Amino acid sequence: ETNYLATDHTLRHFRSELWLPELLERTGWSGMETEERVLRRAQKKVDDLLSTYRKPEVSEDLLVKLRAVVEKARKNLAGGNRR
């Protein structure tokens, strides 16, 4: 008898498939210091993302078409066509 933990496939993929959260700590709650550390990491990530953001160049015609699709979906999905 064997299980998935003992297969060659698991051995080959184990390290690359582990999920380690970038912001949260997996050690459990151990007081406000932990919360503050997590909040500092989250704020740093937000700051980094905002500082590197570059607005994509998209033609105004394409934006008009995309907004029309979004508006149609909003009406259909948000109950705009209720009877």
mmCIF file of the N, C-alpha and C atoms, coordinates in Angstrom:
data_MODEL
# 
_entry.id   MODEL 
# 
loop_
_atom_site.group_PDB 
_atom_site.id 
_atom_site.type_symbol 
_atom_site.label_atom_id 
_atom_site.label_alt_id 
_atom_site.label_comp_id 
_atom_site.label_asym_id 
_atom_site.label_entity_id 
_atom_site.label_seq_id 
_atom_site.pdbx_PDB_ins_code 
_atom_site.Cartn_x 
_atom_site.Cartn_y 
_atom_site.Cartn_z 
_atom_site.occupancy 
_atom_site.B_iso_or_equiv 
_atom_site.pdbx_formal_charge 
_atom_site.auth_seq_id 
_atom_site.auth_comp_id 
_atom_site.auth_asym_id 
_atom_site.auth_atom_id 
_atom_site.pdbx_PDB_model_num 
ATOM 1   N N  . GLU A 1 1  ? 0.833   -1.185 0.000   1.00 0.00 ? 1  GLU A N  1 
ATOM 2   C CA . GLU A 1 1  ? 0.000   0.000  0.000   1.00 0.00 ? 1  GLU A CA 1 
ATOM 3   C C  . GLU A 1 1  ? 0.877   1.248  0.000   1.00 0.00 ? 1  GLU A C  1 
ATOM 4   N N  . THR A 1 2  ? 0.426   2.230  -0.701  1.00 0.00 ? 2  THR A N  1 
ATOM 5   C CA . THR A 1 2  ? 1.135   3.510  -0.723  1.00 0.00 ? 2  THR A CA 1 
ATOM 6   C C  . THR A 1 2  ? 0.116   4.636  -0.768  1.00 0.00 ? 2  THR A C  1 
ATOM 7   N N  . ASN A 1 3  ? 0.582   5.823  -0.569  1.00 0.00 ? 3  ASN A N  1 
ATOM 8   C CA . ASN A 1 3  ? -0.297  6.980  -0.694  1.00 0.00 ? 3  ASN A CA 1 
ATOM 9   C C  . ASN A 1 3  ? 0.425   8.064  -1.486  1.00 0.00 ? 3  ASN A C  1 
ATOM 10  N N  . TYR A 1 4  ? -0.249  9.143  -1.746  1.00 0.00 ? 4  TYR A N  1 
ATOM 11  C CA . TYR A 1 4  ? 0.333   10.168 -2.612  1.00 0.00 ? 4  TYR A CA 1 
ATOM 12  C C  . TYR A 1 4  ? 1.620   10.766 -2.040  1.00 0.00 ? 4  TYR A C  1 
ATOM 13  N N  . LEU A 1 5  ? 1.776   10.756 -0.717  1.00 0.00 ? 5  LEU A N  1 
ATOM 14  C CA . LEU A 1 5  ? 2.995   11.311 -0.127  1.00 0.00 ? 5  LEU A CA 1 
ATOM 15  C C  . LEU A 1 5  ? 4.234   10.491 -0.460  1.00 0.00 ? 5  LEU A C  1 
ATOM 16  N N  . ALA A 1 6  ? 4.037   9.236  -0.809  1.00 0.00 ? 6  ALA A N  1 
ATOM 17  C CA . ALA A 1 6  ? 5.171   8.352  -1.077  1.00 0.00 ? 6  ALA A CA 1 
ATOM 18  C C  . ALA A 1 6  ? 5.460   8.200  -2.571  1.00 0.00 ? 6  ALA A C  1 
ATOM 19  N N  . THR A 1 7  ? 4.769   8.956  -3.416  1.00 0.00 ? 7  THR A N  1 
ATOM 20  C CA . THR A 1 7  ? 4.976   8.790  -4.853  1.00 0.00 ? 7  THR A CA 1 
ATOM 21  C C  . THR A 1 7  ? 6.136   9.639  -5.365  1.00 0.00 ? 7  THR A C  1 
ATOM 22  N N  . ASP A 1 8  ? 6.696   9.237  -6.482  1.00 0.00 ? 8  ASP A N  1 
ATOM 23  C CA . ASP A 1 8  ? 7.766   10.008 -7.119  1.00 0.00 ? 8  ASP A CA 1 
ATOM 24  C C  . ASP A 1 8  ? 7.261   11.390 -7.543  1.00 0.00 ? 8  ASP A C  1 
ATOM 25  N N  . HIS A 1 9  ? 6.022   11.436 -7.998  1.00 0.00 ? 9  HIS A N  1 
ATOM 26  C CA . HIS A 1 9  ? 5.433   12.710 -8.431  1.00 0.00 ? 9  HIS A CA 1 
ATOM 27  C C  . HIS A 1 9  ? 5.444   13.719 -7.279  1.00 0.00 ? 9  HIS A C  1 
ATOM 28  N N  . THR A 1 10 ? 5.020   13.311 -6.105  1.00 0.00 ? 10 THR A N  1 
ATOM 29  C CA . THR A 1 10 ? 5.024   14.208 -4.950  1.00 0.00 ? 10 THR A CA 1 
ATOM 30  C C  . THR A 1 10 ? 6.447   14.646 -4.627  1.00 0.00 ? 10 THR A C  1 
ATOM 31  N N  . LEU A 1 11 ? 7.373   13.741 -4.660  1.00 0.00 ? 11 LEU A N  1 
ATOM 32  C CA . LEU A 1 11 ? 8.769   14.068 -4.384  1.00 0.00 ? 11 LEU A CA 1 
ATOM 33  C C  . LEU A 1 11 ? 9.301   15.117 -5.355  1.00 0.00 ? 11 LEU A C  1 
ATOM 34  N N  . ARG A 1 12 ? 8.979   14.955 -6.648  1.00 0.00 ? 12 ARG A N  1 
ATOM 35  C CA . ARG A 1 12 ? 9.468   15.899 -7.664  1.00 0.00 ? 12 ARG A CA 1 
ATOM 36  C C  . ARG A 1 12 ? 8.870   17.295 -7.497  1.00 0.00 ? 12 ARG A C  1 
ATOM 37  N N  . HIS A 1 13 ? 7.628   17.379 -7.059  1.00 0.00 ? 13 HIS A N  1 
ATOM 38  C CA . HIS A 1 13 ? 6.915   18.661 -7.044  1.00 0.00 ? 13 HIS A CA 1 
ATOM 39  C C  . HIS A 1 13 ? 6.744   19.284 -5.663  1.00 0.00 ? 13 HIS A C  1 
ATOM 40  N N  . PHE A 1 14 ? 7.135   18.603 -4.626  1.00 0.00 ? 14 PHE A N  1 
ATOM 41  C CA . PHE A 1 14 ? 6.853   19.044 -3.267  1.00 0.00 ? 14 PHE A CA 1 
ATOM 42  C C  . PHE A 1 14 ? 7.322   20.468 -2.978  1.00 0.00 ? 14 PHE A C  1 
ATOM 43  N N  . ARG A 1 15 ? 8.581   20.757 -3.201  1.00 0.00 ? 15 ARG A N  1 
ATOM 44  C CA . ARG A 1 15 ? 9.113   22.076 -2.854  1.00 0.00 ? 15 ARG A CA 1 
ATOM 45  C C  . ARG A 1 15 ? 8.553   23.198 -3.716  1.00 0.00 ? 15 ARG A C  1 
ATOM 46  N N  . SER A 1 16 ? 8.283   22.946 -4.958  1.00 0.00 ? 16 SER A N  1 
ATOM 47  C CA . SER A 1 16 ? 7.791   24.017 -5.828  1.00 0.00 ? 16 SER A CA 1 
ATOM 48  C C  . SER A 1 16 ? 6.304   24.287 -5.626  1.00 0.00 ? 16 SER A C  1 
ATOM 49  N N  . GLU A 1 17 ? 5.592   23.391 -4.977  1.00 0.00 ? 17 GLU A N  1 
ATOM 50  C CA . GLU A 1 17 ? 4.152   23.568 -4.818  1.00 0.00 ? 17 GLU A CA 1 
ATOM 51  C C  . GLU A 1 17 ? 3.727   23.995 -3.416  1.00 0.00 ? 17 GLU A C  1 
ATOM 52  N N  . LEU A 1 18 ? 4.663   24.164 -2.518  1.00 0.00 ? 18 LEU A N  1 
ATOM 53  C CA . LEU A 1 18 ? 4.308   24.645 -1.187  1.00 0.00 ? 18 LEU A CA 1 
ATOM 54  C C  . LEU A 1 18 ? 3.888   26.103 -1.269  1.00 0.00 ? 18 LEU A C  1 
ATOM 55  N N  . TRP A 1 19 ? 2.825   26.436 -0.578  1.00 0.00 ? 19 TRP A N  1 
ATOM 56  C CA . TRP A 1 19 ? 2.386   27.826 -0.553  1.00 0.00 ? 19 TRP A CA 1 
ATOM 57  C C  . TRP A 1 19 ? 2.833   28.446 0.745   1.00 0.00 ? 19 TRP A C  1 
ATOM 58  N N  . LEU A 1 20 ? 3.679   29.436 0.628   1.00 0.00 ? 20 LEU A N  1 
ATOM 59  C CA . LEU A 1 20 ? 4.120   30.181 1.794   1.00 0.00 ? 20 LEU A CA 1 
ATOM 60  C C  . LEU A 1 20 ? 3.608   31.608 1.626   1.00 0.00 ? 20 LEU A C  1 
ATOM 61  N N  . PRO A 1 21 ? 2.716   32.035 2.494   1.00 0.00 ? 21 PRO A N  1 
ATOM 62  C CA . PRO A 1 21 ? 2.126   33.362 2.325   1.00 0.00 ? 21 PRO A CA 1 
ATOM 63  C C  . PRO A 1 21 ? 3.175   34.461 2.406   1.00 0.00 ? 21 PRO A C  1 
ATOM 64  N N  . GLU A 1 22 ? 3.030   35.423 1.542   1.00 0.00 ? 22 GLU A N  1 
ATOM 65  C CA . GLU A 1 22 ? 3.998   36.513 1.482   1.00 0.00 ? 22 GLU A CA 1 
ATOM 66  C C  . GLU A 1 22 ? 3.796   37.502 2.633   1.00 0.00 ? 22 GLU A C  1 
ATOM 67  N N  . LEU A 1 23 ? 2.559   37.696 3.050   1.00 0.00 ? 23 LEU A N  1 
ATOM 68  C CA . LEU A 1 23 ? 2.280   38.705 4.060   1.00 0.00 ? 23 LEU A CA 1 
ATOM 69  C C  . LEU A 1 23 ? 1.963   38.115 5.436   1.00 0.00 ? 23 LEU A C  1 
ATOM 70  N N  . LEU A 1 24 ? 1.202   37.060 5.467   1.00 0.00 ? 24 LEU A N  1 
ATOM 71  C CA . LEU A 1 24 ? 0.756   36.491 6.737   1.00 0.00 ? 24 LEU A CA 1 
ATOM 72  C C  . LEU A 1 24 ? 1.819   35.605 7.354   1.00 0.00 ? 24 LEU A C  1 
ATOM 73  N N  . GLU A 1 25 ? 1.680   35.394 8.645   1.00 0.00 ? 25 GLU A N  1 
ATOM 74  C CA . GLU A 1 25 ? 2.584   34.492 9.351   1.00 0.00 ? 25 GLU A CA 1 
ATOM 75  C C  . GLU A 1 25 ? 1.825   33.218 9.692   1.00 0.00 ? 25 GLU A C  1 
ATOM 76  N N  . ARG A 1 26 ? 2.449   32.096 9.482   1.00 0.00 ? 26 ARG A N  1 
ATOM 77  C CA . ARG A 1 26 ? 1.798   30.811 9.732   1.00 0.00 ? 26 ARG A CA 1 
ATOM 78  C C  . ARG A 1 26 ? 2.048   30.297 11.149  1.00 0.00 ? 26 ARG A C  1 
ATOM 79  N N  . THR A 1 27 ? 2.623   31.118 11.987  1.00 0.00 ? 27 THR A N  1 
ATOM 80  C CA . THR A 1 27 ? 2.962   30.685 13.341  1.00 0.00 ? 27 THR A CA 1 
ATOM 81  C C  . THR A 1 27 ? 1.799   30.827 14.307  1.00 0.00 ? 27 THR A C  1 
ATOM 82  N N  . GLY A 1 28 ? 0.723   31.433 13.873  1.00 0.00 ? 28 GLY A N  1 
ATOM 83  C CA . GLY A 1 28 ? -0.402  31.669 14.764  1.00 0.00 ? 28 GLY A CA 1 
ATOM 84  C C  . GLY A 1 28 ? -0.271  33.016 15.434  1.00 0.00 ? 28 GLY A C  1 
ATOM 85  N N  . TRP A 1 29 ? -1.319  33.416 16.103  1.00 0.00 ? 29 TRP A N  1 
ATOM 86  C CA . TRP A 1 29 ? -1.338  34.730 16.736  1.00 0.00 ? 29 TRP A CA 1 
ATOM 87  C C  . TRP A 1 29 ? -0.530  34.695 18.012  1.00 0.00 ? 29 TRP A C  1 
ATOM 88  N N  . SER A 1 30 ? 0.381   35.630 18.141  1.00 0.00 ? 30 SER A N  1 
ATOM 89  C CA . SER A 1 30 ? 1.211   35.673 19.347  1.00 0.00 ? 30 SER A CA 1 
ATOM 90  C C  . SER A 1 30 ? 1.301   37.092 19.896  1.00 0.00 ? 30 SER A C  1 
ATOM 91  N N  . GLY A 1 31 ? 0.250   37.848 19.699  1.00 0.00 ? 31 GLY A N  1 
ATOM 92  C CA . GLY A 1 31 ? 0.205   39.187 20.266  1.00 0.00 ? 31 GLY A CA 1 
ATOM 93  C C  . GLY A 1 31 ? 0.223   40.272 19.215  1.00 0.00 ? 31 GLY A C  1 
ATOM 94  N N  . MET A 1 32 ? 0.134   41.485 19.696  1.00 0.00 ? 32 MET A N  1 
ATOM 95  C CA . MET A 1 32 ? 0.062   42.640 18.806  1.00 0.00 ? 32 MET A CA 1 
ATOM 96  C C  . MET A 1 32 ? 1.321   42.830 17.970  1.00 0.00 ? 32 MET A C  1 
ATOM 97  N N  . GLU A 1 33 ? 2.454   42.371 18.458  1.00 0.00 ? 33 GLU A N  1 
ATOM 98  C CA . GLU A 1 33 ? 3.684   42.523 17.679  1.00 0.00 ? 33 GLU A CA 1 
ATOM 99  C C  . GLU A 1 33 ? 3.567   41.803 16.341  1.00 0.00 ? 33 GLU A C  1 
ATOM 100 N N  . THR A 1 34 ? 2.949   40.623 16.376  1.00 0.00 ? 34 THR A N  1 
ATOM 101 C CA . THR A 1 34 ? 2.742   39.865 15.142  1.00 0.00 ? 34 THR A CA 1 
ATOM 102 C C  . THR A 1 34 ? 1.835   40.639 14.192  1.00 0.00 ? 34 THR A C  1 
ATOM 103 N N  . GLU A 1 35 ? 0.745   41.178 14.722  1.00 0.00 ? 35 GLU A N  1 
ATOM 104 C CA . GLU A 1 35 ? -0.197  41.938 13.900  1.00 0.00 ? 35 GLU A CA 1 
ATOM 105 C C  . GLU A 1 35 ? 0.479   43.159 13.282  1.00 0.00 ? 35 GLU A C  1 
ATOM 106 N N  . GLU A 1 36 ? 1.260   43.847 14.072  1.00 0.00 ? 36 GLU A N  1 
ATOM 107 C CA . GLU A 1 36 ? 1.947   45.041 13.572  1.00 0.00 ? 36 GLU A CA 1 
ATOM 108 C C  . GLU A 1 36 ? 2.961   44.690 12.492  1.00 0.00 ? 36 GLU A C  1 
ATOM 109 N N  . ARG A 1 37 ? 3.648   43.570 12.648  1.00 0.00 ? 37 ARG A N  1 
ATOM 110 C CA . ARG A 1 37 ? 4.617   43.120 11.637  1.00 0.00 ? 37 ARG A CA 1 
ATOM 111 C C  . ARG A 1 37 ? 3.895   42.816 10.325  1.00 0.00 ? 37 ARG A C  1 
ATOM 112 N N  . VAL A 1 38 ? 2.774   42.130 10.420  1.00 0.00 ? 38 VAL A N  1 
ATOM 113 C CA . VAL A 1 38 ? 1.989   41.794 9.226   1.00 0.00 ? 38 VAL A CA 1 
ATOM 114 C C  . VAL A 1 38 ? 1.480   43.073 8.564   1.00 0.00 ? 38 VAL A C  1 
ATOM 115 N N  . LEU A 1 39 ? 0.982   43.999 9.345   1.00 0.00 ? 39 LEU A N  1 
ATOM 116 C CA . LEU A 1 39 ? 0.488   45.259 8.780   1.00 0.00 ? 39 LEU A CA 1 
ATOM 117 C C  . LEU A 1 39 ? 1.609   46.059 8.119   1.00 0.00 ? 39 LEU A C  1 
ATOM 118 N N  . ARG A 1 40 ? 2.791   46.076 8.707   1.00 0.00 ? 40 ARG A N  1 
ATOM 119 C CA . ARG A 1 40 ? 3.932   46.772 8.083   1.00 0.00 ? 40 ARG A CA 1 
ATOM 120 C C  . ARG A 1 40 ? 4.301   46.132 6.747   1.00 0.00 ? 40 ARG A C  1 
ATOM 121 N N  . ARG A 1 41 ? 4.302   44.790 6.722   1.00 0.00 ? 41 ARG A N  1 
ATOM 122 C CA . ARG A 1 41 ? 4.613   44.095 5.461   1.00 0.00 ? 41 ARG A CA 1 
ATOM 123 C C  . ARG A 1 41 ? 3.562   44.406 4.402   1.00 0.00 ? 41 ARG A C  1 
ATOM 124 N N  . ALA A 1 42 ? 2.297   44.407 4.804   1.00 0.00 ? 42 ALA A N  1 
ATOM 125 C CA . ALA A 1 42 ? 1.219   44.700 3.857   1.00 0.00 ? 42 ALA A CA 1 
ATOM 126 C C  . ALA A 1 42 ? 1.341   46.128 3.336   1.00 0.00 ? 42 ALA A C  1 
ATOM 127 N N  . GLN A 1 43 ? 1.629   47.083 4.220   1.00 0.00 ? 43 GLN A N  1 
ATOM 128 C CA . GLN A 1 43 ? 1.770   48.472 3.791   1.00 0.00 ? 43 GLN A CA 1 
ATOM 129 C C  . GLN A 1 43 ? 2.955   48.641 2.849   1.00 0.00 ? 43 GLN A C  1 
ATOM 130 N N  . LYS A 1 44 ? 4.058   47.945 3.127   1.00 0.00 ? 44 LYS A N  1 
ATOM 131 C CA . LYS A 1 44 ? 5.217   48.012 2.245   1.00 0.00 ? 44 LYS A CA 1 
ATOM 132 C C  . LYS A 1 44 ? 4.873   47.459 0.863   1.00 0.00 ? 44 LYS A C  1 
ATOM 133 N N  . LYS A 1 45 ? 4.113   46.368 0.817   1.00 0.00 ? 45 LYS A N  1 
ATOM 134 C CA . LYS A 1 45 ? 3.707   45.773 -0.459  1.00 0.00 ? 45 LYS A CA 1 
ATOM 135 C C  . LYS A 1 45 ? 2.836   46.759 -1.241  1.00 0.00 ? 45 LYS A C  1 
ATOM 136 N N  . VAL A 1 46 ? 1.886   47.400 -0.563  1.00 0.00 ? 46 VAL A N  1 
ATOM 137 C CA . VAL A 1 46 ? 1.031   48.396 -1.217  1.00 0.00 ? 46 VAL A CA 1 
ATOM 138 C C  . VAL A 1 46 ? 1.882   49.538 -1.758  1.00 0.00 ? 46 VAL A C  1 
ATOM 139 N N  . ASP A 1 47 ? 2.785   50.043 -0.934  1.00 0.00 ? 47 ASP A N  1 
ATOM 140 C CA . ASP A 1 47 ? 3.655   51.147 -1.366  1.00 0.00 ? 47 ASP A CA 1 
ATOM 141 C C  . ASP A 1 47 ? 4.500   50.750 -2.575  1.00 0.00 ? 47 ASP A C  1 
ATOM 142 N N  . ASP A 1 48 ? 5.052   49.536 -2.553  1.00 0.00 ? 48 ASP A N  1 
ATOM 143 C CA . ASP A 1 48 ? 5.863   49.058 -3.675  1.00 0.00 ? 48 ASP A CA 1 
ATOM 144 C C  . ASP A 1 48 ? 5.030   48.948 -4.944  1.00 0.00 ? 48 ASP A C  1 
ATOM 145 N N  . LEU A 1 49 ? 3.838   48.390 -4.827  1.00 0.00 ? 49 LEU A N  1 
ATOM 146 C CA . LEU A 1 49 ? 2.969   48.245 -5.998  1.00 0.00 ? 49 LEU A CA 1 
ATOM 147 C C  . LEU A 1 49 ? 2.571   49.608 -6.565  1.00 0.00 ? 49 LEU A C  1 
ATOM 148 N N  . LEU A 1 50 ? 2.222   50.538 -5.692  1.00 0.00 ? 50 LEU A N  1 
ATOM 149 C CA . LEU A 1 50 ? 1.835   51.867 -6.165  1.00 0.00 ? 50 LEU A CA 1 
ATOM 150 C C  . LEU A 1 50 ? 3.002   52.609 -6.807  1.00 0.00 ? 50 LEU A C  1 
ATOM 151 N N  . SER A 1 51 ? 4.188   52.432 -6.265  1.00 0.00 ? 51 SER A N  1 
ATOM 152 C CA . SER A 1 51 ? 5.339   53.159 -6.805  1.00 0.00 ? 51 SER A CA 1 
ATOM 153 C C  . SER A 1 51 ? 5.782   52.625 -8.168  1.00 0.00 ? 51 SER A C  1 
ATOM 154 N N  . THR A 1 52 ? 5.480   51.386 -8.468  1.00 0.00 ? 52 THR A N  1 
ATOM 155 C CA . THR A 1 52 ? 5.903   50.804 -9.748  1.00 0.00 ? 52 THR A CA 1 
ATOM 156 C C  . THR A 1 52 ? 4.781   50.755 -10.781 1.00 0.00 ? 52 THR A C  1 
ATOM 157 N N  . TYR A 1 53 ? 3.571   51.193 -10.406 1.00 0.00 ? 53 TYR A N  1 
ATOM 158 C CA . TYR A 1 53 ? 2.442   51.135 -11.336 1.00 0.00 ? 53 TYR A CA 1 
ATOM 159 C C  . TYR A 1 53 ? 2.643   52.105 -12.491 1.00 0.00 ? 53 TYR A C  1 
ATOM 160 N N  . ARG A 1 54 ? 2.381   51.620 -13.667 1.00 0.00 ? 54 ARG A N  1 
ATOM 161 C CA . ARG A 1 54 ? 2.397   52.456 -14.862 1.00 0.00 ? 54 ARG A CA 1 
ATOM 162 C C  . ARG A 1 54 ? 1.068   52.257 -15.570 1.00 0.00 ? 54 ARG A C  1 
ATOM 163 N N  . LYS A 1 55 ? 0.371   53.355 -15.799 1.00 0.00 ? 55 LYS A N  1 
ATOM 164 C CA . LYS A 1 55 ? -0.926  53.284 -16.457 1.00 0.00 ? 55 LYS A CA 1 
ATOM 165 C C  . LYS A 1 55 ? -0.736  52.737 -17.873 1.00 0.00 ? 55 LYS A C  1 
ATOM 166 N N  . PRO A 1 56 ? -1.496  51.690 -18.223 1.00 0.00 ? 56 PRO A N  1 
ATOM 167 C CA . PRO A 1 56 ? -1.340  51.127 -19.568 1.00 0.00 ? 56 PRO A CA 1 
ATOM 168 C C  . PRO A 1 56 ? -1.866  52.099 -20.625 1.00 0.00 ? 56 PRO A C  1 
ATOM 169 N N  . GLU A 1 57 ? -1.220  52.062 -21.764 1.00 0.00 ? 57 GLU A N  1 
ATOM 170 C CA . GLU A 1 57 ? -1.669  52.908 -22.870 1.00 0.00 ? 57 GLU A CA 1 
ATOM 171 C C  . GLU A 1 57 ? -2.718  52.137 -23.671 1.00 0.00 ? 57 GLU A C  1 
ATOM 172 N N  . VAL A 1 58 ? -3.941  52.645 -23.639 1.00 0.00 ? 58 VAL A N  1 
ATOM 173 C CA . VAL A 1 58 ? -5.051  52.007 -24.329 1.00 0.00 ? 58 VAL A CA 1 
ATOM 174 C C  . VAL A 1 58 ? -5.792  53.095 -25.096 1.00 0.00 ? 58 VAL A C  1 
ATOM 175 N N  . SER A 1 59 ? -6.204  52.769 -26.304 1.00 0.00 ? 59 SER A N  1 
ATOM 176 C CA . SER A 1 59 ? -6.907  53.768 -27.108 1.00 0.00 ? 59 SER A CA 1 
ATOM 177 C C  . SER A 1 59 ? -8.264  54.088 -26.484 1.00 0.00 ? 59 SER A C  1 
ATOM 178 N N  . GLU A 1 60 ? -8.687  55.319 -26.641 1.00 0.00 ? 60 GLU A N  1 
ATOM 179 C CA . GLU A 1 60 ? -9.969  55.769 -26.088 1.00 0.00 ? 60 GLU A CA 1 
ATOM 180 C C  . GLU A 1 60 ? -11.127 54.977 -26.694 1.00 0.00 ? 60 GLU A C  1 
ATOM 181 N N  . ASP A 1 61 ? -11.023 54.617 -27.978 1.00 0.00 ? 61 ASP A N  1 
ATOM 182 C CA . ASP A 1 61 ? -12.062 53.838 -28.642 1.00 0.00 ? 61 ASP A CA 1 
ATOM 183 C C  . ASP A 1 61 ? -12.241 52.473 -27.969 1.00 0.00 ? 61 ASP A C  1 
ATOM 184 N N  . LEU A 1 62 ? -11.124 51.829 -27.647 1.00 0.00 ? 62 LEU A N  1 
ATOM 185 C CA . LEU A 1 62 ? -11.187 50.543 -26.961 1.00 0.00 ? 62 LEU A CA 1 
ATOM 186 C C  . LEU A 1 62 ? -11.797 50.695 -25.578 1.00 0.00 ? 62 LEU A C  1 
ATOM 187 N N  . LEU A 1 63 ? -11.438 51.755 -24.867 1.00 0.00 ? 63 LEU A N  1 
ATOM 188 C CA . LEU A 1 63 ? -12.008 51.996 -23.539 1.00 0.00 ? 63 LEU A CA 1 
ATOM 189 C C  . LEU A 1 63 ? -13.521 52.170 -23.600 1.00 0.00 ? 63 LEU A C  1 
ATOM 190 N N  . VAL A 1 64 ? -14.007 52.866 -24.603 1.00 0.00 ? 64 VAL A N  1 
ATOM 191 C CA . VAL A 1 64 ? -15.449 53.063 -24.761 1.00 0.00 ? 64 VAL A CA 1 
ATOM 192 C C  . VAL A 1 64 ? -16.132 51.710 -24.961 1.00 0.00 ? 64 VAL A C  1 
ATOM 193 N N  . LYS A 1 65 ? -15.549 50.859 -25.791 1.00 0.00 ? 65 LYS A N  1 
ATOM 194 C CA . LYS A 1 65 ? -16.127 49.530 -26.043 1.00 0.00 ? 65 LYS A CA 1 
ATOM 195 C C  . LYS A 1 65 ? -16.098 48.670 -24.774 1.00 0.00 ? 65 LYS A C  1 
ATOM 196 N N  . LEU A 1 66 ? -14.994 48.713 -24.057 1.00 0.00 ? 66 LEU A N  1 
ATOM 197 C CA . LEU A 1 66 ? -14.884 47.928 -22.822 1.00 0.00 ? 66 LEU A CA 1 
ATOM 198 C C  . LEU A 1 66 ? -15.874 48.403 -21.771 1.00 0.00 ? 66 LEU A C  1 
ATOM 199 N N  . ARG A 1 67 ? -16.039 49.710 -21.654 1.00 0.00 ? 67 ARG A N  1 
ATOM 200 C CA . ARG A 1 67 ? -17.009 50.247 -20.686 1.00 0.00 ? 67 ARG A CA 1 
ATOM 201 C C  . ARG A 1 67 ? -18.434 49.826 -21.042 1.00 0.00 ? 67 ARG A C  1 
ATOM 202 N N  . ALA A 1 68 ? -18.731 49.734 -22.323 1.00 0.00 ? 68 ALA A N  1 
ATOM 203 C CA . ALA A 1 68 ? -20.063 49.282 -22.754 1.00 0.00 ? 68 ALA A CA 1 
ATOM 204 C C  . ALA A 1 68 ? -20.291 47.828 -22.343 1.00 0.00 ? 68 ALA A C  1 
ATOM 205 N N  . VAL A 1 69 ? -19.280 46.996 -22.473 1.00 0.00 ? 69 VAL A N  1 
ATOM 206 C CA . VAL A 1 69 ? -19.387 45.593 -22.053 1.00 0.00 ? 69 VAL A CA 1 
ATOM 207 C C  . VAL A 1 69 ? -19.611 45.509 -20.548 1.00 0.00 ? 69 VAL A C  1 
ATOM 208 N N  . VAL A 1 70 ? -18.855 46.284 -19.806 1.00 0.00 ? 70 VAL A N  1 
ATOM 209 C CA . VAL A 1 70 ? -18.991 46.278 -18.338 1.00 0.00 ? 70 VAL A CA 1 
ATOM 210 C C  . VAL A 1 70 ? -20.383 46.751 -17.937 1.00 0.00 ? 70 VAL A C  1 
ATOM 211 N N  . GLU A 1 71 ? -20.867 47.795 -18.557 1.00 0.00 ? 71 GLU A N  1 
ATOM 212 C CA . GLU A 1 71 ? -22.195 48.323 -18.223 1.00 0.00 ? 71 GLU A CA 1 
ATOM 213 C C  . GLU A 1 71 ? -23.293 47.313 -18.553 1.00 0.00 ? 71 GLU A C  1 
ATOM 214 N N  . LYS A 1 72 ? -23.162 46.629 -19.668 1.00 0.00 ? 72 LYS A N  1 
ATOM 215 C CA . LYS A 1 72 ? -24.150 45.602 -20.039 1.00 0.00 ? 72 LYS A CA 1 
ATOM 216 C C  . LYS A 1 72 ? -24.127 44.465 -19.017 1.00 0.00 ? 72 LYS A C  1 
ATOM 217 N N  . ALA A 1 73 ? -22.942 44.039 -18.628 1.00 0.00 ? 73 ALA A N  1 
ATOM 218 C CA . ALA A 1 73 ? -22.826 42.977 -17.633 1.00 0.00 ? 73 ALA A CA 1 
ATOM 219 C C  . ALA A 1 73 ? -23.392 43.435 -16.297 1.00 0.00 ? 73 ALA A C  1 
ATOM 220 N N  . ARG A 1 74 ? -23.105 44.657 -15.923 1.00 0.00 ? 74 ARG A N  1 
ATOM 221 C CA . ARG A 1 74 ? -23.613 45.195 -14.655 1.00 0.00 ? 74 ARG A CA 1 
ATOM 222 C C  . ARG A 1 74 ? -25.146 45.168 -14.638 1.00 0.00 ? 74 ARG A C  1 
ATOM 223 N N  . LYS A 1 75 ? -25.749 45.560 -15.737 1.00 0.00 ? 75 LYS A N  1 
ATOM 224 C CA . LYS A 1 75 ? -27.223 45.559 -15.808 1.00 0.00 ? 75 LYS A CA 1 
ATOM 225 C C  . LYS A 1 75 ? -27.769 44.135 -15.754 1.00 0.00 ? 75 LYS A C  1 
ATOM 226 N N  . ASN A 1 76 ? -27.147 43.233 -16.507 1.00 0.00 ? 76 ASN A N  1 
ATOM 227 C CA . ASN A 1 76 ? -27.644 41.857 -16.564 1.00 0.00 ? 76 ASN A CA 1 
ATOM 228 C C  . ASN A 1 76 ? -27.380 41.074 -15.286 1.00 0.00 ? 76 ASN A C  1 
ATOM 229 N N  . LEU A 1 77 ? -26.228 41.272 -14.697 1.00 0.00 ? 77 LEU A N  1 
ATOM 230 C CA . LEU A 1 77 ? -25.844 40.486 -13.528 1.00 0.00 ? 77 LEU A CA 1 
ATOM 231 C C  . LEU A 1 77 ? -26.329 41.089 -12.215 1.00 0.00 ? 77 LEU A C  1 
ATOM 232 N N  . ALA A 1 78 ? -26.563 42.372 -12.204 1.00 0.00 ? 78 ALA A N  1 
ATOM 233 C CA . ALA A 1 78 ? -26.968 43.036 -10.966 1.00 0.00 ? 78 ALA A CA 1 
ATOM 234 C C  . ALA A 1 78 ? -28.485 43.151 -10.855 1.00 0.00 ? 78 ALA A C  1 
ATOM 235 N N  . GLY A 1 79 ? -29.194 42.425 -11.672 1.00 0.00 ? 79 GLY A N  1 
ATOM 236 C CA . GLY A 1 79 ? -30.646 42.438 -11.575 1.00 0.00 ? 79 GLY A CA 1 
ATOM 237 C C  . GLY A 1 79 ? -31.307 43.571 -12.327 1.00 0.00 ? 79 GLY A C  1 
ATOM 238 N N  . GLY A 1 80 ? -30.601 44.158 -13.246 1.00 0.00 ? 80 GLY A N  1 
ATOM 239 C CA . GLY A 1 80 ? -31.176 45.259 -14.021 1.00 0.00 ? 80 GLY A CA 1 
ATOM 240 C C  . GLY A 1 80 ? -32.305 44.815 -14.921 1.00 0.00 ? 80 GLY A C  1 
ATOM 241 N N  . ASN A 1 81 ? -32.379 43.517 -15.231 1.00 0.00 ? 81 ASN A N  1 
ATOM 242 C CA . ASN A 1 81 ? -33.425 42.991 -16.109 1.00 0.00 ? 81 ASN A CA 1 
ATOM 243 C C  . ASN A 1 81 ? -34.464 42.187 -15.359 1.00 0.00 ? 81 ASN A C  1 
ATOM 244 N N  . ARG A 1 82 ? -34.699 42.512 -14.113 1.00 0.00 ? 82 ARG A N  1 
ATOM 245 C CA . ARG A 1 82 ? -35.711 41.786 -13.334 1.00 0.00 ? 82 ARG A CA 1 
ATOM 246 C C  . ARG A 1 82 ? -37.092 42.041 -13.874 1.00 0.00 ? 82 ARG A C  1 
ATOM 247 N N  . ARG A 1 83 ? -37.901 41.031 -13.748 1.00 0.00 ? 83 ARG A N  1 
ATOM 248 C CA . ARG A 1 83 ? -39.280 41.165 -14.222 1.00 0.00 ? 83 ARG A CA 1 
ATOM 249 C C  . ARG A 1 83 ? -40.219 41.113 -13.075 1.00 0.00 ? 83 ARG A C  1 
# 
